Amino acid sequence: MKQIVNIFKAMGDETRLQILLLLNSKNVCAKGISKHIGISEAAVSQHIKILKQSNIITGHKEGYYIIYNINKEVLQNSMEFMNLLIDEDIKKHSMFGIQEFNILNCKSNCKSMKRCCKKKLEEETK
């Protein structure tokens, strides 16, 4: 779950999203990213550091330059997580360490039954 959180945090910046859009169309070095996006190389370096830490991008050396590209596997896992939020199949939640919501646990652990819990309990006991 922590990896998913880090990915979404890294993608929560407009400049980093612009970098990802650029890298989606072609693999580029930091200097090329700087020129295409119109920010300093120092700023690009900071954004690349965050994207690499979350494993969204990878780099390989070509001569004097490091060429960056998108790690599509990581983005695919993020998409699977997003689909999980839409999907109602509880069994899939365990892949990301999410436990099934059980109204009976809520009833025994909540100090004050909230409206939503009462309604859900009534539905499940019918």
Backbone as XML, in Angstrom:
<?xml version="1.0"?>
<chain id="A" units="angstrom">
  <residue number="1" name="MET">
    <atom name="N" x="0.827" y="-1.190" z="0.000"/>
    <atom name="CA" x="0.000" y="0.000" z="0.000"/>
    <atom name="C" x="0.872" y="1.255" z="0.000"/>
  </residue>
  <residue number="2" name="LYS">
    <atom name="N" x="1.998" y="1.214" z="0.721"/>
    <atom name="CA" x="2.868" y="2.383" z="0.803"/>
    <atom name="C" x="3.399" y="2.781" z="-0.580"/>
  </residue>
  <residue number="3" name="GLN">
    <atom name="N" x="3.693" y="1.778" z="-1.413"/>
    <atom name="CA" x="4.193" y="2.068" z="-2.758"/>
    <atom name="C" x="3.132" y="2.802" z="-3.577"/>
  </residue>
  <residue number="4" name="ILE">
    <atom name="N" x="1.884" y="2.387" z="-3.461"/>
    <atom name="CA" x="0.795" y="3.054" z="-4.184"/>
    <atom name="C" x="0.682" y="4.506" z="-3.727"/>
  </residue>
  <residue number="5" name="VAL">
    <atom name="N" x="0.763" y="4.730" z="-2.431"/>
    <atom name="CA" x="0.683" y="6.091" z="-1.889"/>
    <atom name="C" x="1.816" y="6.940" z="-2.453"/>
  </residue>
  <residue number="6" name="ASN">
    <atom name="N" x="3.032" y="6.399" z="-2.483"/>
    <atom name="CA" x="4.177" y="7.146" z="-3.009"/>
    <atom name="C" x="4.016" y="7.466" z="-4.485"/>
  </residue>
  <residue number="7" name="ILE">
    <atom name="N" x="3.439" y="6.556" z="-5.227"/>
    <atom name="CA" x="3.216" y="6.789" z="-6.657"/>
    <atom name="C" x="2.242" y="7.939" z="-6.858"/>
  </residue>
  <residue number="8" name="PHE">
    <atom name="N" x="1.139" y="7.923" z="-6.126"/>
    <atom name="CA" x="0.156" y="8.985" z="-6.292"/>
    <atom name="C" x="0.680" y="10.322" z="-5.788"/>
  </residue>
  <residue number="9" name="LYS">
    <atom name="N" x="1.496" y="10.310" z="-4.744"/>
    <atom name="CA" x="2.122" y="11.557" z="-4.283"/>
    <atom name="C" x="3.050" y="12.114" z="-5.363"/>
  </residue>
  <residue number="10" name="ALA">
    <atom name="N" x="3.841" y="11.236" z="-5.963"/>
    <atom name="CA" x="4.770" y="11.672" z="-7.008"/>
    <atom name="C" x="4.034" y="12.223" z="-8.219"/>
  </residue>
  <residue number="11" name="MET">
    <atom name="N" x="2.890" y="11.659" z="-8.519"/>
    <atom name="CA" x="2.121" y="12.106" z="-9.681"/>
    <atom name="C" x="1.228" y="13.301" z="-9.364"/>
  </residue>
  <residue number="12" name="GLY">
    <atom name="N" x="1.245" y="13.754" z="-8.123"/>
    <atom name="CA" x="0.394" y="14.853" z="-7.707"/>
    <atom name="C" x="0.993" y="16.222" z="-7.970"/>
  </residue>
  <residue number="13" name="ASP">
    <atom name="N" x="1.822" y="16.343" z="-8.967"/>
    <atom name="CA" x="2.442" y="17.609" z="-9.311"/>
    <atom name="C" x="2.341" y="17.820" z="-10.821"/>
  </residue>
  <residue number="14" name="GLU">
    <atom name="N" x="1.916" y="19.003" z="-11.219"/>
    <atom name="CA" x="1.693" y="19.288" z="-12.641"/>
    <atom name="C" x="2.970" y="19.132" z="-13.470"/>
  </residue>
  <residue number="15" name="THR">
    <atom name="N" x="4.089" y="19.600" z="-12.953"/>
    <atom name="CA" x="5.349" y="19.492" z="-13.702"/>
    <atom name="C" x="5.746" y="18.042" z="-13.893"/>
  </residue>
  <residue number="16" name="ARG">
    <atom name="N" x="5.589" y="17.225" z="-12.859"/>
    <atom name="CA" x="5.933" y="15.802" z="-12.991"/>
    <atom name="C" x="5.006" y="15.108" z="-13.980"/>
  </residue>
  <residue number="17" name="LEU">
    <atom name="N" x="3.739" y="15.532" z="-14.019"/>
    <atom name="CA" x="2.831" y="14.968" z="-15.017"/>
    <atom name="C" x="3.257" y="15.377" z="-16.422"/>
  </residue>
  <residue number="18" name="GLN">
    <atom name="N" x="3.740" y="16.614" z="-16.589"/>
    <atom name="CA" x="4.245" y="17.053" z="-17.889"/>
    <atom name="C" x="5.463" y="16.228" z="-18.293"/>
  </residue>
  <residue number="19" name="ILE">
    <atom name="N" x="6.328" y="15.941" z="-17.330"/>
    <atom name="CA" x="7.498" y="15.100" z="-17.614"/>
    <atom name="C" x="7.053" y="13.715" z="-18.066"/>
  </residue>
  <residue number="20" name="LEU">
    <atom name="N" x="6.064" y="13.160" z="-17.385"/>
    <atom name="CA" x="5.565" y="11.826" z="-17.766"/>
    <atom name="C" x="4.937" y="11.840" z="-19.157"/>
  </residue>
  <residue number="21" name="LEU">
    <atom name="N" x="4.195" y="12.898" z="-19.465"/>
    <atom name="CA" x="3.615" y="13.004" z="-20.814"/>
    <atom name="C" x="4.707" y="13.079" z="-21.876"/>
  </residue>
  <residue number="22" name="LEU">
    <atom name="N" x="5.764" y="13.827" z="-21.589"/>
    <atom name="CA" x="6.891" y="13.907" z="-22.521"/>
    <atom name="C" x="7.555" y="12.547" z="-22.678"/>
  </residue>
  <residue number="23" name="LEU">
    <atom name="N" x="7.824" y="11.883" z="-21.540"/>
    <atom name="CA" x="8.486" y="10.574" z="-21.600"/>
    <atom name="C" x="7.602" y="9.514" z="-22.247"/>
  </residue>
  <residue number="24" name="ASN">
    <atom name="N" x="6.302" y="9.741" z="-22.240"/>
    <atom name="CA" x="5.397" y="8.806" z="-22.913"/>
    <atom name="C" x="5.586" y="8.861" z="-24.423"/>
  </residue>
  <residue number="25" name="SER">
    <atom name="N" x="5.946" y="10.030" z="-24.936"/>
    <atom name="CA" x="6.113" y="10.156" z="-26.384"/>
    <atom name="C" x="7.528" y="9.825" z="-26.837"/>
  </residue>
  <residue number="26" name="LYS">
    <atom name="N" x="8.537" y="10.080" z="-25.962"/>
    <atom name="CA" x="9.918" y="9.720" z="-26.313"/>
    <atom name="C" x="10.784" y="9.689" z="-25.060"/>
  </residue>
  <residue number="27" name="ASN">
    <atom name="N" x="11.825" y="8.908" z="-25.116"/>
    <atom name="CA" x="12.781" y="8.834" z="-24.010"/>
    <atom name="C" x="13.762" y="9.990" z="-24.161"/>
  </residue>
  <residue number="28" name="VAL">
    <atom name="N" x="13.970" y="10.728" z="-23.079"/>
    <atom name="CA" x="14.740" y="11.964" z="-23.135"/>
    <atom name="C" x="15.672" y="12.049" z="-21.927"/>
  </residue>
  <residue number="29" name="CYS">
    <atom name="N" x="16.751" y="12.819" z="-22.067"/>
    <atom name="CA" x="17.640" y="13.096" z="-20.942"/>
    <atom name="C" x="17.116" y="14.313" z="-20.177"/>
  </residue>
  <residue number="30" name="ALA">
    <atom name="N" x="17.722" y="14.599" z="-19.036"/>
    <atom name="CA" x="17.276" y="15.712" z="-18.186"/>
    <atom name="C" x="17.359" y="17.050" z="-18.920"/>
  </residue>
  <residue number="31" name="LYS">
    <atom name="N" x="18.420" y="17.242" z="-19.700"/>
    <atom name="CA" x="18.574" y="18.494" z="-20.447"/>
    <atom name="C" x="17.444" y="18.645" z="-21.474"/>
  </residue>
  <residue number="32" name="GLY">
    <atom name="N" x="17.086" y="17.549" z="-22.122"/>
    <atom name="CA" x="15.991" y="17.574" z="-23.091"/>
    <atom name="C" x="14.660" y="17.861" z="-22.418"/>
  </residue>
  <residue number="33" name="ILE">
    <atom name="N" x="14.452" y="17.274" z="-21.244"/>
    <atom name="CA" x="13.226" y="17.534" z="-20.480"/>
    <atom name="C" x="13.162" y="19.015" z="-20.141"/>
  </residue>
  <residue number="34" name="SER">
    <atom name="N" x="14.299" y="19.572" z="-19.706"/>
    <atom name="CA" x="14.379" y="20.987" z="-19.351"/>
    <atom name="C" x="13.977" y="21.880" z="-20.519"/>
  </residue>
  <residue number="35" name="LYS">
    <atom name="N" x="14.498" y="21.584" z="-21.690"/>
    <atom name="CA" x="14.197" y="22.396" z="-22.875"/>
    <atom name="C" x="12.744" y="22.250" z="-23.310"/>
  </residue>
  <residue number="36" name="HIS">
    <atom name="N" x="12.216" y="21.024" z="-23.286"/>
    <atom name="CA" x="10.838" y="20.795" z="-23.745"/>
    <atom name="C" x="9.813" y="21.421" z="-22.816"/>
  </residue>
  <residue number="37" name="ILE">
    <atom name="N" x="10.059" y="21.342" z="-21.515"/>
    <atom name="CA" x="9.073" y="21.814" z="-20.544"/>
    <atom name="C" x="9.297" y="23.277" z="-20.175"/>
  </residue>
  <residue number="38" name="GLY">
    <atom name="N" x="10.526" y="23.747" z="-20.354"/>
    <atom name="CA" x="10.820" y="25.149" z="-20.075"/>
    <atom name="C" x="11.093" y="25.450" z="-18.607"/>
  </residue>
  <residue number="39" name="ILE">
    <atom name="N" x="11.751" y="24.508" z="-17.920"/>
    <atom name="CA" x="12.172" y="24.743" z="-16.535"/>
    <atom name="C" x="13.661" y="24.462" z="-16.436"/>
  </residue>
  <residue number="40" name="SER">
    <atom name="N" x="14.272" y="24.894" z="-15.349"/>
    <atom name="CA" x="15.719" y="24.728" z="-15.196"/>
    <atom name="C" x="16.089" y="23.251" z="-15.049"/>
  </residue>
  <residue number="41" name="GLU">
    <atom name="N" x="17.341" y="22.960" z="-15.370"/>
    <atom name="CA" x="17.829" y="21.590" z="-15.213"/>
    <atom name="C" x="17.830" y="21.177" z="-13.745"/>
  </residue>
  <residue number="42" name="ALA">
    <atom name="N" x="18.065" y="22.141" z="-12.849"/>
    <atom name="CA" x="18.038" y="21.843" z="-11.408"/>
    <atom name="C" x="16.632" y="21.413" z="-10.979"/>
  </residue>
  <residue number="43" name="ALA">
    <atom name="N" x="15.616" y="22.097" z="-11.497"/>
    <atom name="CA" x="14.230" y="21.737" z="-11.173"/>
    <atom name="C" x="13.891" y="20.361" z="-11.741"/>
  </residue>
  <residue number="44" name="VAL">
    <atom name="N" x="14.344" y="20.109" z="-12.968"/>
    <atom name="CA" x="14.119" y="18.794" z="-13.585"/>
    <atom name="C" x="14.766" y="17.716" z="-12.725"/>
  </residue>
  <residue number="45" name="SER">
    <atom name="N" x="15.962" y="17.978" z="-12.252"/>
    <atom name="CA" x="16.681" y="17.018" z="-11.422"/>
    <atom name="C" x="15.885" y="16.656" z="-10.170"/>
  </residue>
  <residue number="46" name="GLN">
    <atom name="N" x="15.289" y="17.653" z="-9.533"/>
    <atom name="CA" x="14.479" y="17.406" z="-8.336"/>
    <atom name="C" x="13.239" y="16.569" z="-8.661"/>
  </residue>
  <residue number="47" name="HIS">
    <atom name="N" x="12.583" y="16.880" z="-9.767"/>
    <atom name="CA" x="11.389" y="16.124" z="-10.169"/>
    <atom name="C" x="11.755" y="14.689" z="-10.557"/>
  </residue>
  <residue number="48" name="ILE">
    <atom name="N" x="12.865" y="14.536" z="-11.250"/>
    <atom name="CA" x="13.320" y="13.198" z="-11.635"/>
    <atom name="C" x="13.636" y="12.371" z="-10.396"/>
  </residue>
  <residue number="49" name="LYS">
    <atom name="N" x="14.250" y="12.996" z="-9.413"/>
    <atom name="CA" x="14.570" y="12.292" z="-8.166"/>
    <atom name="C" x="13.302" y="11.705" z="-7.545"/>
  </residue>
  <residue number="50" name="ILE">
    <atom name="N" x="12.241" y="12.486" z="-7.481"/>
    <atom name="CA" x="10.972" y="12.022" z="-6.897"/>
    <atom name="C" x="10.358" y="10.916" z="-7.741"/>
  </residue>
  <residue number="51" name="LEU">
    <atom name="N" x="10.372" y="11.085" z="-9.061"/>
    <atom name="CA" x="9.801" y="10.067" z="-9.947"/>
    <atom name="C" x="10.592" y="8.762" z="-9.891"/>
  </residue>
  <residue number="52" name="LYS">
    <atom name="N" x="11.909" y="8.861" z="-9.748"/>
    <atom name="CA" x="12.739" y="7.653" z="-9.641"/>
    <atom name="C" x="12.542" y="6.965" z="-8.299"/>
  </residue>
  <residue number="53" name="GLN">
    <atom name="N" x="12.417" y="7.747" z="-7.217"/>
    <atom name="CA" x="12.213" y="7.157" z="-5.888"/>
    <atom name="C" x="10.921" y="6.356" z="-5.834"/>
  </residue>
  <residue number="54" name="SER">
    <atom name="N" x="9.905" y="6.815" z="-6.544"/>
    <atom name="CA" x="8.642" y="6.085" z="-6.558"/>
    <atom name="C" x="8.631" y="5.020" z="-7.658"/>
  </residue>
  <residue number="55" name="ASN">
    <atom name="N" x="9.751" y="4.901" z="-8.383"/>
    <atom name="CA" x="9.930" y="3.879" z="-9.410"/>
    <atom name="C" x="9.029" y="4.088" z="-10.625"/>
  </residue>
  <residue number="56" name="ILE">
    <atom name="N" x="8.534" y="5.294" z="-10.815"/>
    <atom name="CA" x="7.683" y="5.585" z="-11.978"/>
    <atom name="C" x="8.524" y="5.693" z="-13.247"/>
  </residue>
  <residue number="57" name="ILE">
    <atom name="N" x="9.739" y="6.196" z="-13.112"/>
    <atom name="CA" x="10.629" y="6.263" z="-14.260"/>
    <atom name="C" x="11.935" y="5.554" z="-13.929"/>
  </residue>
  <residue number="58" name="THR">
    <atom name="N" x="12.619" y="5.156" z="-14.968"/>
    <atom name="CA" x="13.941" y="4.552" z="-14.841"/>
    <atom name="C" x="14.866" y="5.276" z="-15.812"/>
  </residue>
  <residue number="59" name="GLY">
    <atom name="N" x="16.147" y="5.117" z="-15.621"/>
    <atom name="CA" x="17.113" y="5.740" z="-16.517"/>
    <atom name="C" x="18.218" y="4.778" z="-16.886"/>
  </residue>
  <residue number="60" name="HIS">
    <atom name="N" x="18.711" y="4.950" z="-18.098"/>
    <atom name="CA" x="19.866" y="4.158" z="-18.513"/>
    <atom name="C" x="20.872" y="5.101" z="-19.178"/>
  </residue>
  <residue number="61" name="LYS">
    <atom name="N" x="22.116" y="4.784" z="-19.019"/>
    <atom name="CA" x="23.187" y="5.654" z="-19.494"/>
    <atom name="C" x="23.458" y="5.409" z="-20.979"/>
  </residue>
  <residue number="62" name="GLU">
    <atom name="N" x="23.529" y="6.500" z="-21.719"/>
    <atom name="CA" x="23.940" y="6.474" z="-23.123"/>
    <atom name="C" x="25.005" y="7.541" z="-23.297"/>
  </residue>
  <residue number="63" name="GLY">
    <atom name="N" x="26.258" y="7.130" z="-23.357"/>
    <atom name="CA" x="27.356" y="8.096" z="-23.441"/>
    <atom name="C" x="27.430" y="8.904" z="-22.157"/>
  </residue>
  <residue number="64" name="TYR">
    <atom name="N" x="27.363" y="10.228" z="-22.299"/>
    <atom name="CA" x="27.415" y="11.115" z="-21.136"/>
    <atom name="C" x="26.051" y="11.353" z="-20.506"/>
  </residue>
  <residue number="65" name="TYR">
    <atom name="N" x="25.013" y="10.918" z="-21.149"/>
    <atom name="CA" x="23.650" y="11.252" z="-20.715"/>
    <atom name="C" x="22.935" y="10.059" z="-20.098"/>
  </residue>
  <residue number="66" name="ILE">
    <atom name="N" x="21.991" y="10.370" z="-19.211"/>
    <atom name="CA" x="21.075" y="9.353" z="-18.688"/>
    <atom name="C" x="19.742" y="9.606" z="-19.382"/>
  </residue>
  <residue number="67" name="ILE">
    <atom name="N" x="19.274" y="8.607" z="-20.075"/>
    <atom name="CA" x="18.014" y="8.699" z="-20.808"/>
    <atom name="C" x="16.929" y="8.097" z="-19.928"/>
  </residue>
  <residue number="68" name="TYR">
    <atom name="N" x="15.838" y="8.842" z="-19.742"/>
    <atom name="CA" x="14.755" y="8.419" z="-18.858"/>
    <atom name="C" x="13.591" y="7.865" z="-19.653"/>
  </residue>
  <residue number="69" name="ASN">
    <atom name="N" x="12.952" y="6.872" z="-19.066"/>
    <atom name="CA" x="11.737" y="6.303" z="-19.663"/>
    <atom name="C" x="10.766" y="5.889" z="-18.563"/>
  </residue>
  <residue number="70" name="ILE">
    <atom name="N" x="9.521" y="5.715" z="-18.944"/>
    <atom name="CA" x="8.460" y="5.382" z="-17.996"/>
    <atom name="C" x="8.505" y="3.896" z="-17.665"/>
  </residue>
  <residue number="71" name="ASN">
    <atom name="N" x="8.324" y="3.580" z="-16.394"/>
    <atom name="CA" x="8.203" y="2.199" z="-15.935"/>
    <atom name="C" x="6.717" y="1.840" z="-16.016"/>
  </residue>
  <residue number="72" name="LYS">
    <atom name="N" x="6.316" y="1.280" z="-17.132"/>
    <atom name="CA" x="4.894" y="1.032" z="-17.390"/>
    <atom name="C" x="4.292" y="0.000" z="-16.436"/>
  </residue>
  <residue number="73" name="GLU">
    <atom name="N" x="5.113" y="-0.900" z="-15.921"/>
    <atom name="CA" x="4.614" y="-1.911" z="-14.986"/>
    <atom name="C" x="4.087" y="-1.254" z="-13.702"/>
  </residue>
  <residue number="74" name="VAL">
    <atom name="N" x="4.812" y="-0.261" z="-13.204"/>
    <atom name="CA" x="4.391" y="0.449" z="-11.997"/>
    <atom name="C" x="3.079" y="1.193" z="-12.254"/>
  </residue>
  <residue number="75" name="LEU">
    <atom name="N" x="2.982" y="1.835" z="-13.413"/>
    <atom name="CA" x="1.744" y="2.552" z="-13.738"/>
    <atom name="C" x="0.584" y="1.574" z="-13.929"/>
  </residue>
  <residue number="76" name="GLN">
    <atom name="N" x="0.866" y="0.398" z="-14.461"/>
    <atom name="CA" x="-0.172" y="-0.624" z="-14.621"/>
    <atom name="C" x="-0.699" y="-1.064" z="-13.262"/>
  </residue>
  <residue number="77" name="ASN">
    <atom name="N" x="0.197" y="-1.253" z="-12.296"/>
    <atom name="CA" x="-0.232" y="-1.614" z="-10.940"/>
    <atom name="C" x="-1.091" y="-0.521" z="-10.330"/>
  </residue>
  <residue number="78" name="SER">
    <atom name="N" x="-0.750" y="0.724" z="-10.610"/>
    <atom name="CA" x="-1.548" y="1.847" z="-10.111"/>
    <atom name="C" x="-2.937" y="1.842" z="-10.732"/>
  </residue>
  <residue number="79" name="MET">
    <atom name="N" x="-2.989" y="1.509" z="-12.006"/>
    <atom name="CA" x="-4.294" y="1.418" z="-12.684"/>
    <atom name="C" x="-5.132" y="0.290" z="-12.086"/>
  </residue>
  <residue number="80" name="GLU">
    <atom name="N" x="-4.499" y="-0.816" z="-11.765"/>
    <atom name="CA" x="-5.216" y="-1.926" z="-11.142"/>
    <atom name="C" x="-5.787" y="-1.497" z="-9.799"/>
  </residue>
  <residue number="81" name="PHE">
    <atom name="N" x="-5.020" y="-0.699" z="-9.061"/>
    <atom name="CA" x="-5.521" y="-0.188" z="-7.784"/>
    <atom name="C" x="-6.722" y="0.731" z="-8.009"/>
  </residue>
  <residue number="82" name="MET">
    <atom name="N" x="-6.637" y="1.609" z="-9.000"/>
    <atom name="CA" x="-7.755" y="2.514" z="-9.299"/>
    <atom name="C" x="-8.993" y="1.710" z="-9.710"/>
  </residue>
  <residue number="83" name="ASN">
    <atom name="N" x="-8.796" y="0.681" z="-10.496"/>
    <atom name="CA" x="-9.919" y="-0.179" z="-10.891"/>
    <atom name="C" x="-10.518" y="-0.890" z="-9.687"/>
  </residue>
  <residue number="84" name="LEU">
    <atom name="N" x="-9.686" y="-1.196" z="-8.714"/>
    <atom name="CA" x="-10.149" y="-1.829" z="-7.482"/>
    <atom name="C" x="-11.146" y="-0.938" z="-6.751"/>
  </residue>
  <residue number="85" name="LEU">
    <atom name="N" x="-10.909" y="0.365" z="-6.807"/>
    <atom name="CA" x="-11.822" y="1.306" z="-6.155"/>
    <atom name="C" x="-13.191" y="1.318" z="-6.829"/>
  </residue>
  <residue number="86" name="ILE">
    <atom name="N" x="-13.210" y="0.977" z="-8.101"/>
    <atom name="CA" x="-14.461" y="0.938" z="-8.852"/>
    <atom name="C" x="-15.126" y="-0.423" z="-8.724"/>
  </residue>
  <residue number="87" name="ASP">
    <atom name="N" x="-14.298" y="-1.476" z="-8.708"/>
    <atom name="CA" x="-14.780" y="-2.854" z="-8.663"/>
    <atom name="C" x="-15.315" y="-3.189" z="-7.278"/>
  </residue>
  <residue number="88" name="GLU">
    <atom name="N" x="-16.362" y="-3.962" z="-7.226"/>
    <atom name="CA" x="-16.960" y="-4.341" z="-5.952"/>
    <atom name="C" x="-16.557" y="-5.748" z="-5.499"/>
  </residue>
  <residue number="89" name="ASP">
    <atom name="N" x="-15.641" y="-6.386" z="-6.215"/>
    <atom name="CA" x="-15.193" y="-7.727" z="-5.845"/>
    <atom name="C" x="-14.210" y="-7.627" z="-4.674"/>
  </residue>
  <residue number="90" name="ILE">
    <atom name="N" x="-14.691" y="-7.920" z="-3.479"/>
    <atom name="CA" x="-13.918" y="-7.766" z="-2.244"/>
    <atom name="C" x="-12.665" y="-8.650" z="-2.261"/>
  </residue>
  <residue number="91" name="LYS">
    <atom name="N" x="-12.710" y="-9.792" z="-2.921"/>
    <atom name="CA" x="-11.584" y="-10.720" z="-2.902"/>
    <atom name="C" x="-10.328" y="-10.078" z="-3.487"/>
  </residue>
  <residue number="92" name="LYS">
    <atom name="N" x="-10.481" y="-9.152" z="-4.421"/>
    <atom name="CA" x="-9.336" y="-8.507" z="-5.048"/>
    <atom name="C" x="-8.643" y="-7.528" z="-4.109"/>
  </residue>
  <residue number="93" name="HIS">
    <atom name="N" x="-9.330" y="-7.064" z="-3.087"/>
    <atom name="CA" x="-8.764" y="-6.076" z="-2.168"/>
    <atom name="C" x="-7.527" y="-6.603" z="-1.449"/>
  </residue>
  <residue number="94" name="SER">
    <atom name="N" x="-7.465" y="-7.892" z="-1.214"/>
    <atom name="CA" x="-6.353" y="-8.460" z="-0.459"/>
    <atom name="C" x="-5.018" y="-8.305" z="-1.197"/>
  </residue>
  <residue number="95" name="MET">
    <atom name="N" x="-5.055" y="-8.135" z="-2.516"/>
    <atom name="CA" x="-3.823" y="-7.939" z="-3.280"/>
    <atom name="C" x="-3.070" y="-6.706" z="-2.796"/>
  </residue>
  <residue number="96" name="PHE">
    <atom name="N" x="-3.797" y="-5.708" z="-2.313"/>
    <atom name="CA" x="-3.187" y="-4.462" z="-1.871"/>
    <atom name="C" x="-3.220" y="-4.317" z="-0.356"/>
  </residue>
  <residue number="97" name="GLY">
    <atom name="N" x="-3.547" y="-5.392" z="0.357"/>
    <atom name="CA" x="-3.538" y="-5.364" z="1.809"/>
    <atom name="C" x="-4.753" y="-4.695" z="2.421"/>
  </residue>
  <residue number="98" name="ILE">
    <atom name="N" x="-5.826" y="-4.613" z="1.661"/>
    <atom name="CA" x="-7.049" y="-3.993" z="2.165"/>
    <atom name="C" x="-7.940" y="-5.094" z="2.710"/>
  </residue>
  <residue number="99" name="GLN">
    <atom name="N" x="-8.355" y="-4.941" z="3.948"/>
    <atom name="CA" x="-9.190" y="-5.957" z="4.556"/>
    <atom name="C" x="-10.660" y="-5.704" z="4.229"/>
  </residue>
  <residue number="100" name="GLU">
    <atom name="N" x="-11.385" y="-6.782" z="4.146"/>
    <atom name="CA" x="-12.812" y="-6.703" z="3.853"/>
    <atom name="C" x="-13.531" y="-5.949" z="4.975"/>
  </residue>
  <residue number="101" name="PHE">
    <atom name="N" x="-14.432" y="-5.077" z="4.595"/>
    <atom name="CA" x="-15.226" y="-4.346" z="5.574"/>
    <atom name="C" x="-16.272" y="-5.293" z="6.150"/>
  </residue>
  <residue number="102" name="ASN">
    <atom name="N" x="-16.288" y="-5.401" z="7.471"/>
    <atom name="CA" x="-17.233" y="-6.282" z="8.130"/>
    <atom name="C" x="-18.026" y="-5.453" z="9.126"/>
  </residue>
  <residue number="103" name="ILE">
    <atom name="N" x="-19.319" y="-5.327" z="8.890"/>
    <atom name="CA" x="-20.177" y="-4.492" z="9.725"/>
    <atom name="C" x="-20.227" y="-4.990" z="11.163"/>
  </residue>
  <residue number="104" name="LEU">
    <atom name="N" x="-20.076" y="-6.302" z="11.367"/>
    <atom name="CA" x="-20.113" y="-6.828" z="12.729"/>
    <atom name="C" x="-18.887" y="-6.372" z="13.524"/>
  </residue>
  <residue number="105" name="ASN">
    <atom name="N" x="-17.721" y="-6.284" z="12.868"/>
    <atom name="CA" x="-16.541" y="-5.730" z="13.534"/>
    <atom name="C" x="-16.775" y="-4.272" z="13.889"/>
  </residue>
  <residue number="106" name="CYS">
    <atom name="N" x="-17.417" y="-3.569" z="13.008"/>
    <atom name="CA" x="-17.715" y="-2.162" z="13.249"/>
    <atom name="C" x="-18.636" y="-2.035" z="14.465"/>
  </residue>
  <residue number="107" name="LYS">
    <atom name="N" x="-19.614" y="-2.920" z="14.527"/>
    <atom name="CA" x="-20.581" y="-2.864" z="15.631"/>
    <atom name="C" x="-19.889" y="-3.095" z="16.975"/>
  </residue>
  <residue number="108" name="SER">
    <atom name="N" x="-18.937" y="-4.028" z="16.991"/>
    <atom name="CA" x="-18.275" y="-4.333" z="18.262"/>
    <atom name="C" x="-17.158" y="-3.346" z="18.591"/>
  </residue>
  <residue number="109" name="ASN">
    <atom name="N" x="-16.575" y="-2.679" z="17.587"/>
    <atom name="CA" x="-15.447" y="-1.782" z="17.821"/>
    <atom name="C" x="-15.830" y="-0.310" z="17.912"/>
  </residue>
  <residue number="110" name="CYS">
    <atom name="N" x="-16.964" y="0.053" z="17.370"/>
    <atom name="CA" x="-17.380" y="1.456" z="17.407"/>
    <atom name="C" x="-17.988" y="1.778" z="18.770"/>
  </residue>
  <residue number="111" name="LYS">
    <atom name="N" x="-17.610" y="2.914" z="19.314"/>
    <atom name="CA" x="-18.188" y="3.338" z="20.578"/>
    <atom name="C" x="-19.601" y="3.856" z="20.361"/>
  </residue>
  <residue number="112" name="SER">
    <atom name="N" x="-19.801" y="4.495" z="19.239"/>
    <atom name="CA" x="-21.152" y="4.959" z="18.925"/>
    <atom name="C" x="-21.446" y="4.544" z="17.497"/>
  </residue>
  <residue number="113" name="MET">
    <atom name="N" x="-22.457" y="3.728" z="17.316"/>
    <atom name="CA" x="-22.814" y="3.281" z="15.976"/>
    <atom name="C" x="-23.215" y="4.492" z="15.144"/>
  </residue>
  <residue number="114" name="LYS">
    <atom name="N" x="-22.533" y="4.708" z="14.076"/>
    <atom name="CA" x="-22.864" y="5.800" z="13.177"/>
    <atom name="C" x="-24.067" y="5.390" z="12.318"/>
  </residue>
  <residue number="115" name="ARG">
    <atom name="N" x="-24.702" y="6.372" z="11.761"/>
    <atom name="CA" x="-25.866" y="6.107" z="10.911"/>
    <atom name="C" x="-25.565" y="5.120" z="9.796"/>
  </residue>
  <residue number="116" name="CYS">
    <atom name="N" x="-24.398" y="5.337" z="9.142"/>
    <atom name="CA" x="-24.055" y="4.473" z="8.012"/>
    <atom name="C" x="-23.916" y="3.024" z="8.469"/>
  </residue>
  <residue number="117" name="CYS">
    <atom name="N" x="-23.346" y="2.811" z="9.644"/>
    <atom name="CA" x="-23.167" y="1.454" z="10.157"/>
    <atom name="C" x="-24.512" y="0.834" z="10.521"/>
  </residue>
  <residue number="118" name="LYS">
    <atom name="N" x="-25.385" y="1.605" z="11.140"/>
    <atom name="CA" x="-26.702" y="1.084" z="11.509"/>
    <atom name="C" x="-27.468" y="0.644" z="10.276"/>
  </residue>
  <residue number="119" name="LYS">
    <atom name="N" x="-27.439" y="1.485" z="9.252"/>
    <atom name="CA" x="-28.164" y="1.168" z="8.015"/>
    <atom name="C" x="-27.593" y="-0.088" z="7.365"/>
  </residue>
  <residue number="120" name="LYS">
    <atom name="N" x="-26.262" y="-0.190" z="7.303"/>
    <atom name="CA" x="-25.606" y="-1.356" z="6.705"/>
    <atom name="C" x="-25.930" y="-2.619" z="7.497"/>
  </residue>
  <residue number="121" name="LEU">
    <atom name="N" x="-25.944" y="-2.529" z="8.822"/>
    <atom name="CA" x="-26.261" y="-3.677" z="9.670"/>
    <atom name="C" x="-27.693" y="-4.130" z="9.427"/>
  </residue>
  <residue number="122" name="GLU">
    <atom name="N" x="-28.617" y="-3.185" z="9.336"/>
    <atom name="CA" x="-30.005" y="-3.534" z="9.061"/>
    <atom name="C" x="-30.144" y="-4.247" z="7.723"/>
  </residue>
  <residue number="123" name="GLU">
    <atom name="N" x="-29.403" y="-3.773" z="6.707"/>
    <atom name="CA" x="-29.450" y="-4.396" z="5.375"/>
    <atom name="C" x="-28.908" y="-5.818" z="5.417"/>
  </residue>
  <residue number="124" name="GLU">
    <atom name="N" x="-27.822" y="-6.033" z="6.160"/>
    <atom name="CA" x="-27.189" y="-7.353" z="6.197"/>
    <atom name="C" x="-27.958" y="-8.349" z="7.043"/>
  </residue>
  <residue number="125" name="THR">
    <atom name="N" x="-28.726" y="-7.881" z="7.999"/>
    <atom name="CA" x="-29.462" y="-8.827" z="8.856"/>
    <atom name="C" x="-30.831" y="-9.161" z="8.294"/>
  </residue>
  <residue number="126" name="LYS">
    <atom name="N" x="-31.231" y="-8.545" z="7.207"/>
    <atom name="CA" x="-32.545" y="-8.873" z="6.584"/>
    <atom name="C" x="-32.506" y="-10.172" z="5.871"/>
  </residue>
</chain>
